[in-house]
């Protein structure tokens, strides 16, 4: 039996009309990056893709989860932008970007 919940509770629980989506990604480097090279690559990724699109990144450049920084959901266009940027990066050999999933309960 479905529970009857108020809009206030749905919003707090991030379900129903208030559900938010994000996506996971993994990347493998051509050769291991260490220290400043890895940090520079991460900063470029954050500035050129994540911040420009109003997204938030949990994880690191080689494995993470991306969601909207403000309330809302990441989009297919956000997924494509992350995948395109990582694929175009010379230091990255392989990229896997997952589908949109519930950012709170998945």
N, C-alpha and C positions, 0 to 999 in steps of 0.2 A: 504494500500500500504506500503510495507516495505521500510524503509529508507536505503539509501546507506551511510554507514559510513566507514571511513578509519580505518585501523588497530590501529592507534594511538588513535582514539576516542573509539573504542571497548575496548582497554586496559584500558583507563581511566575510562570507565563506568563499567568495569568488566562484560562484556557480550560477547556472542558468544564464540569464542575459549578461551577467557580469563575469563570465568565464574568460580567462586570459590564456593566450597561446604563445609558445616559444618553440625553439628547436635546438637540438644538440648538433655538434660538429666534431670531427676529428681530422687531423692533418698529420702527415708524416713528412719529415724533412729529407732532403737529398743527402745531407750529411748532418750530424749532430751540431746544433748551434749552442754556444755557451756564452755566458756573461753578457757583455755589451751588445753582441750581435743579436741575441735573442730578445733582449730588452728593446733594442731599436726597432726590431720587426714588430713586436707587440705594440709599441707606441704608435707606429705607422698604421697598424690595423685599427687601433682605437680611434685615432684622429680621422682617418680616411673613410672608415665604414661605420663603426659603432656610434661614435658621437654625432656624426653628420645625419644619421638616420634616427636619432633619439632612442637608441637601444642601450641595453645593459648587458655586460658580459660577465658570466661566472665561470671561472676556470682560467685557462691560459691559452696561448696561441696554438697549441697542439691538441687541445681537448677542452671543450667547454659547452656552455649553454647560453643561448642568446634569447632575451625577452625584451619587451618594451620597457624603457626606463620609467615612464609615467604610466598610470593605469591605462590598460589597453593591451592589444595583442600585436605580436610581430606578424608580418605579412609574408606572402609568397615572394613579393619583390625584395623584402629584407633577406630572405633565404638566398635568393638568386644573387644579391649583391655580395653577401658573405662568401658564397661559393665562387663567384667570379673573381673577387679580390684574392682569395687564397689560391685559386687555380692559376692566376696570372703571376703570382709571386715566384720568383726564380728559386728561392730556397725551399719551396714546398713541392714535394714529389707527388703526393696522393692526398685527395680531399674527399671526405664523406660528410654530407650534410643531411641530417635526418628531416623527417616531415614535421609539420606543426603538431605539437602535443600540448595537453593541458599543463601550463607552467606551474601550477600549484599542487596538483594531485597526481602527476605522472611519475 
